[in-house]
Amino acid sequence: MKKFEKYDRLYVKWIDSYSDNSGWIDEEDISEENHFIESLGFFYKQTKDFLIIVHSRGLEDTDVMGVLNIPLGCIKEIKKLK
């Protein structure tokens, strides 16, 4: 994965986990499709398991809001935005 600087603006396309909460279903109705998510945010950091982005940050302090930990194995595309 590319190296990013703290607060770089990112576009991330990733596969989300999926659960069917409708109760009992026939095995033939089990979904095997990927559920893609697109997220925009500011790069915070990367750990060995996660890309961490935030959707808002304070300009005069270190406050952040909307922290999202995306498992690295789920990321299909990532772009630095201008």
C-alpha positions in Angstrom: 0.0 0.0 0.0 1.2 3.5 -0.8 2.5 5.7 2.0 0.3 8.6 3.0 0.9 11.7 5.1 -1.4 12.4 8.1 -4.6 14.2 6.9 -4.1 13.4 3.2 -7.5 13.3 1.6 -8.4 9.7 0.5 -10.9 7.8 -1.6 -11.2 4.2 -0.4 -13.2 1.4 -2.1 -13.5 -1.6 0.2 -15.6 -4.8 0.7 -17.9 -4.6 3.8 -19.1 -7.7 5.7 -22.7 -8.5 5.2 -25.4 -10.1 7.4 -28.9 -11.1 6.4 -31.1 -10.3 9.4 -34.3 -11.6 7.9 -34.4 -14.8 10.1 -34.4 -18.3 8.6 -33.7 -18.5 4.9 -33.1 -21.4 2.5 -29.4 -22.1 1.8 -30.1 -21.3 -1.9 -30.9 -17.7 -0.9 -27.5 -17.0 0.7 -25.9 -14.0 -0.9 -22.4 -14.6 -2.2 -22.0 -11.1 -3.8 -19.5 -8.5 -2.5 -20.9 -5.5 -0.9 -18.6 -2.6 -2.0 -18.4 0.6 0.0 -16.9 3.9 -1.0 -15.5 6.1 1.8 -13.9 9.6 1.7 -11.8 10.8 4.6 -8.6 12.1 6.0 -5.8 9.6 6.5 -5.0 9.2 10.2 -2.7 6.2 10.2 -2.1 2.6 9.1 -1.5 -0.3 11.5 -0.6 -3.8 10.6 -4.3 -4.6 10.2 -6.2 -1.4 9.5 -6.3 1.8 7.5 -7.7 4.4 9.8 -9.4 7.5 8.3 -11.5 10.3 9.9 -14.3 12.2 8.2 -13.7 15.5 10.0 -10.8 17.2 11.8 -10.3 20.4 13.8 -8.0 23.0 12.2 -7.1 24.7 15.4 -6.7 21.6 17.6 -6.2 17.8 17.4 -9.9 16.9 17.6 -11.2 14.4 15.0 -14.7 12.9 14.4 -16.0 9.9 12.4 -13.1 7.5 12.9 -13.3 4.5 10.5 -11.0 1.5 10.8 -11.0 -0.4 7.5 -9.4 -3.9 7.5 -6.4 -3.8 5.0 -7.5 -7.1 3.5 -10.9 -5.6 2.5 -9.4 -2.6 0.6 -9.7 -2.9 -3.2 -8.8 0.6 -4.3 -7.3 3.6 -2.6 -6.5 7.0 -4.2 -5.1 10.2 -2.8 -7.3 13.2 -3.6 -6.2 16.7 -4.3 
